Amino acid sequence: MKARQILIFVLASAAWAGNNAAVRPQILRISPTSGAEGTRVEISGTNLKDASAVAFGKSEAIFRVVSAEKLIAIVPNRTDSAIITVITPLGLASSPFSFAVLSDPRIPDEVKFRAGYVNDPRPADFTSVQLWGIAIADARVGGYGGATVEISWTQLSCRADGKDVVLNEDSGRLRGGLFRRYPWFGINDHEPMPMDYDHANGAVILHVGQRPDKVWHFWGASPRPALPPGKLEGCTVKAHLRISQGALVQLGMDYWKNPTVEYAQGNSHEAGASNWYFPSESWQEAVFTDIGGPHF
């Protein structure tokens, strides 16, 4: 439902809702009350079960209904501080105050999600998993043309029946491609991702500053492994890396239905992504996990 449709619905339902205050939806609390784009917001109230749309101001949000008293919404990209609106067949509910959008100014505007998140639990018929990462240059930083990301190893593990099982551990190896940045992953076309190798540190070097117009999208060098047997709690991905000035990195993970098909609609399910990692003179460990995190 787009902004114009939301407005039309509001006007059409106003008179009806005025005479049906007992069943009209209400928003009583939002938590947190502020955060970056991509933040998960818990909306508590009454009569929210059949919500058909959630908007932050004029921006429609992705959301999930938890119960008649609660739903979870994701702060949309490029959203200013605004009142939250929930639309249901019983009428419209508005938050008692605006959600304050406090995006990290170090993250460029075009990035899809500025904060880490955990997505819906994987579908039952998804049987494999793969680590991925995103590296970009920040053209607002002086000398960004020399920006690099060095990655010495990646690791993928999963927890089943209470035990952690390492499925992939790759040193000095990556796969990946250069994808469109404007708009963000706008068309799923890409070109090969150039890589250098630092023998002293056993690391792959991504010269992100040489192509600031692209998203440097990398993933594990090993084939997608099968999920371990047993009751799966979730998985964790790690990368040991060094980020120079003018570069940023985000780490994430996908579950896959078919372990060998590279990409097909409905074949991958994004588990989520980490917060962004920023430049440091020292090596650091980037981590994302969907174990015990705030699920959507």
PyMOL commands that set and color helices and strands:
alter all, ss='L'
color gray80, all
select helices_A, chain A and resi 3-18+144-146+208-210
alter helices_A, ss='H'
color red, helices_A
select strands_A, chain A and resi 26-31+34-35+40-46+53-56+59-61+63-67+70-74+84-88+91-94+100-101+117-118+128-137+149-160+163-171+175-180+190-192+196-198+203-206+214-219+232-243+247-256+268-273+284-289
alter strands_A, ss='S'
color yellow, strands_A
deselect
rebuild
show_as cartoon
